[in-house]
């Protein structure tokens, strides 16, 4: 069955000229851009290229609808054929942690220093990093950091995700404007984000009125409610 599928796919691939990422490219992040329902086809391509392992054959035998199984299996597949993604993952986590360290400065300055936020790599693939609390808990209901996040967008995600984590895990609204935060007479701001790029600088916004508070990394105890 598997040999028949492999032969069919090789013919089809030669006809349309597809280009699939090599295992080393996949381990370095290229796989993040390929939907999981395509991974069984990718596994067939790797088998045809001479790579082989039990887990790779398992992946090749999955159906496109078996996306959860493919996501959980892929890290084992990459390691089994000599392409451990650990090095790329470590670099990715380090970039996320550097952005979270800037947000941590705001937590410390506003009395929330007990909440030490660290970058935690999720268990499956594509690689996703979540801001986690000291006990290891994190908010998994959001998207987390993806590997393509960089520059201002990476810091934006760090600020937004850290705030989400405190709200969803600890039931703490942070940062809350010192003037308007918590005032029951003022409805919560209905803007999309608590962080906004203003003149190429990321700013925290008031959680009630939506006005700019301070650039991310420059909050003070005078601007927001503290513990």
C-alpha positions in Angstrom: 0.0 0.0 0.0 2.7 2.4 1.0 4.9 1.6 -2.0 1.9 2.2 -4.3 1.3 5.6 -2.7 4.9 6.5 -2.9 5.1 5.6 -6.6 1.9 7.6 -7.4 3.1 10.6 -5.5 6.5 10.7 -7.2 4.9 10.7 -10.6 2.5 13.4 -9.6 5.3 15.5 -8.1 7.5 15.3 -11.2 4.5 16.4 -13.3 3.8 19.6 -11.3 7.4 20.3 -10.2 6.7 20.8 -6.5 9.5 21.7 -4.2 9.4 20.3 -0.7 11.6 21.3 2.2 14.5 19.0 3.0 14.5 17.5 6.6 17.3 19.9 7.7 15.3 22.8 6.3 12.1 21.6 8.1 14.0 21.3 11.4 15.2 24.9 10.9 11.7 26.3 10.6 10.7 25.8 6.9 8.1 23.3 8.0 6.2 26.1 9.9 4.9 27.4 6.6 3.6 24.0 5.4 0.1 23.0 6.6 0.0 19.8 8.6 -2.4 18.2 6.2 0.5 18.2 3.7 3.0 16.5 6.0 2.1 12.9 5.0 2.9 13.8 1.4 6.1 15.4 2.6 7.0 12.2 4.4 6.5 10.2 1.2 8.9 12.6 -0.5 11.5 12.1 2.2 11.1 8.3 2.0 11.7 8.6 -1.8 14.8 10.7 -1.1 16.3 7.9 0.9 15.4 8.8 4.5 13.8 6.0 6.5 12.5 5.3 10.0 9.5 3.7 11.6 8.0 7.1 12.6 8.6 8.5 9.1 6.6 5.6 7.7 3.9 6.2 10.2 3.6 9.8 9.2 3.6 8.8 5.5 0.7 6.5 6.2 -1.5 9.2 7.7 -4.5 10.8 6.0 -4.7 14.6 5.5 -7.4 14.7 8.1 -5.1 13.2 10.7 -3.5 16.6 11.4 -3.3 16.3 15.2 -1.4 13.0 14.9 0.9 14.5 12.3 1.6 17.5 14.6 2.5 15.2 17.6 4.6 12.9 15.4 6.7 15.3 13.5 9.4 16.1 16.2 10.0 12.4 16.6 10.2 12.0 12.8 12.8 14.7 12.5 15.0 13.3 15.3 14.7 9.8 13.9 16.3 10.8 10.6 19.1 12.9 12.1 17.6 16.4 12.0 16.9 17.3 15.6 15.2 20.7 15.7 16.7 21.5 19.2 19.2 24.1 17.9 16.6 26.1 15.9 14.2 25.8 18.8 16.7 27.1 21.3 17.4 30.1 19.1 13.7 30.7 18.7 13.1 30.5 22.5 16.0 32.9 23.1 14.5 35.6 20.7 11.1 35.3 22.5 12.8 35.5 25.9 14.6 38.7 24.9 11.3 40.3 24.0 9.6 39.1 27.2 12.5 40.6 29.2 11.5 44.0 28.0 7.9 43.4 29.2 9.3 42.0 32.5 10.9 45.4 33.1 7.3 46.9 33.0 6.1 44.2 35.4 8.9 44.9 37.8 8.4 48.6 37.7 4.7 48.4 38.5 4.9 46.0 41.4 4.3 42.7 39.6 7.8 41.4 39.9 6.6 38.2 41.5 5.3 37.2 38.0 8.5 36.2 36.3 7.6 35.5 32.7 9.7 33.0 30.8 9.5 31.7 27.3 8.2 28.1 27.2 8.3 26.0 24.0 5.1 24.1 23.3 5.2 20.3 22.9 4.2 19.9 19.3 4.9 21.3 15.8 4.9 23.9 14.3 7.1 25.3 17.0 5.2 27.7 19.3 6.4 29.5 22.4 4.2 30.7 25.2 4.9 33.2 28.0 4.8 31.0 31.2 4.6 31.8 34.9 7.1 30.6 37.5 5.0 27.5 38.2 5.0 26.6 34.5 1.4 27.5 33.8 0.6 29.4 30.6 -2.3 30.5 28.5 -2.6 28.0 25.6 -5.8 29.4 24.3 -4.0 31.9 22.1 -1.6 31.5 19.2 1.6 32.1 21.1 4.8 33.1 19.3 5.4 31.8 15.9 8.9 31.4 14.4 8.4 34.2 11.8 7.8 36.8 14.5 10.6 39.4 14.5 11.3 43.1 15.3 8.4 45.2 16.4 6.0 42.4 15.8 7.9 40.1 18.2 7.8 42.7 21.0 4.1 43.4 20.2 3.3 39.7 20.7 5.4 39.6 23.9 3.5 42.4 25.4 0.1 41.2 24.3 0.7 37.6 25.3 2.1 38.4 28.7 -1.0 40.5 29.4 -3.2 37.7 28.2 -1.4 35.2 30.4 -1.9 37.3 33.6 -5.6 37.9 32.7 -6.4 34.3 31.8 -4.3 32.4 34.3 -4.1 34.7 37.3 -7.3 36.8 36.7 -5.2 39.9 36.9 -5.9 42.9 34.5 -2.5 44.3 33.6 -1.5 46.9 32.9 -4.5 48.9 34.2 -4.4 52.7 33.8 -4.0 54.5 37.1 -6.6 57.0 36.2 -9.3 54.9 34.6 -8.4 51.2 35.3 -11.0 49.4 37.3 -13.5 52.3 37.3 -16.9 50.5 36.9 -18.4 53.7 35.4 -16.0 53.5 32.4 -16.6 50.6 30.1 -13.6 48.6 29.0 -12.0 49.9 25.9 -13.4 48.1 22.8 -10.2 48.5 20.8 -8.6 45.3 19.4 -5.2 45.5 21.1 -3.7 46.8 24.4 -0.6 47.6 22.4 -0.3 49.8 19.4 2.5 51.0 17.1 2.7 54.8 17.2 5.4 56.5 15.1 7.3 53.2 14.9 7.3 52.8 18.7 5.1 50.2 20.6 2.9 51.8 23.2 0.7 50.4 25.9 -2.9 51.7 25.8 -5.3 52.5 28.6 -7.5 49.5 29.2 -10.6 51.7 29.6 -10.1 54.9 27.5 -7.7 53.6 24.9 -5.3 56.5 25.3 -1.5 55.8 25.1 0.1 55.1 28.5 3.8 54.6 27.8 6.1 52.8 25.4 6.5 49.1 26.1 9.4 48.8 28.5 8.9 52.2 30.0 5.8 51.8 32.3 6.0 53.5 35.7 4.1 53.1 38.9 2.6 56.5 38.4 1.0 55.5 35.1 -0.7 52.2 36.1 -2.3 50.6 39.0 0.2 48.6 41.1 0.1 45.8 43.6 
